[in-house]
């Protein structure tokens, strides 16, 4: 597999000037950027491997060498911390926007059916493809494609009920009207079966979904473009400008959901997010509780078991 090449990424990304620090191995890309002074030019950190990869709430992120993308970005925001609520959700949307450019879309899959790659009717010794709207294969494919990409509040990107990417946002206040933001993205690209002993949850990768290997440099290029595009829009419209897009990918909506906050546990039906990115959970009593942080999960009895 090709190693990461920062020169390729810088030359091919269509988003202005930026800096990439690339390491063969590092403890944490987020922690590296924390130790640097802020600059006017966007700065990213990439690594082939992380030895102390970290997710939300201090959880470890398995980061094998040369297979995935471990990317962090640091910038100075003129917003206060309150106005950055929901930023992790925006980053997750940018990740999905990237994945959609590499994993076949619903339209392409339906077109394949129309060209005769789905079921058909035998007529005179040959198979006549069924129209797309009649083909069981197409109906299943259409539904699967529609549900392919999801975001599990607050930061997990899900494909086929399994985690493919995670987002970590660190915000440090500098003054009342500005702060330093570090965004970390871990995206499973070419990771294959055999890593189960290192990961305590169902996981997915671009390779597992498509059965093909990817050039991570191409994905990094698109991911950086997408991330900067979404952050620019966020700086103008905030989270409310993304609510409709979020609804399309909300993994928890309408599902029985467990939310753990410290030692407390709440069970109810997820009702989406509000205008500041808080999860809304309808309890059995009918009360709707909102959560700005926590660990949300779908009980095993409700969540399809990954094969």
Secondary structure as GFF3:
##gff-version 3
##sequence-region A 1 307
A	DSSP	alpha_helix	6	12	.	.	.	ID=ss1
A	DSSP	beta_strand	18	23	.	.	.	ID=ss2
A	DSSP	alpha_helix	29	34	.	.	.	ID=ss3
A	DSSP	beta_strand	42	47	.	.	.	ID=ss4
A	DSSP	three_ten_helix	56	58	.	.	.	ID=ss5
A	DSSP	beta_strand	69	77	.	.	.	ID=ss6
A	DSSP	three_ten_helix	81	84	.	.	.	ID=ss7
A	DSSP	alpha_helix	87	99	.	.	.	ID=ss8
A	DSSP	alpha_helix	106	112	.	.	.	ID=ss9
A	DSSP	pi_helix	113	117	.	.	.	ID=ss10
A	DSSP	beta_strand	120	123	.	.	.	ID=ss11
A	DSSP	beta_strand	126	129	.	.	.	ID=ss12
A	DSSP	alpha_helix	136	146	.	.	.	ID=ss13
A	DSSP	beta_strand	149	152	.	.	.	ID=ss14
A	DSSP	beta_strand	156	159	.	.	.	ID=ss15
A	DSSP	beta_strand	162	175	.	.	.	ID=ss16
A	DSSP	beta_strand	178	187	.	.	.	ID=ss17
A	DSSP	three_ten_helix	196	198	.	.	.	ID=ss18
A	DSSP	alpha_helix	206	210	.	.	.	ID=ss19
A	DSSP	alpha_helix	216	237	.	.	.	ID=ss20
A	DSSP	three_ten_helix	239	242	.	.	.	ID=ss21
A	DSSP	alpha_helix	243	249	.	.	.	ID=ss22
A	DSSP	beta_strand	256	261	.	.	.	ID=ss23
A	DSSP	beta_strand	264	273	.	.	.	ID=ss24
A	DSSP	beta_strand	279	283	.	.	.	ID=ss25
A	DSSP	beta_strand	288	291	.	.	.	ID=ss26
A	DSSP	beta_strand	295	297	.	.	.	ID=ss27
###
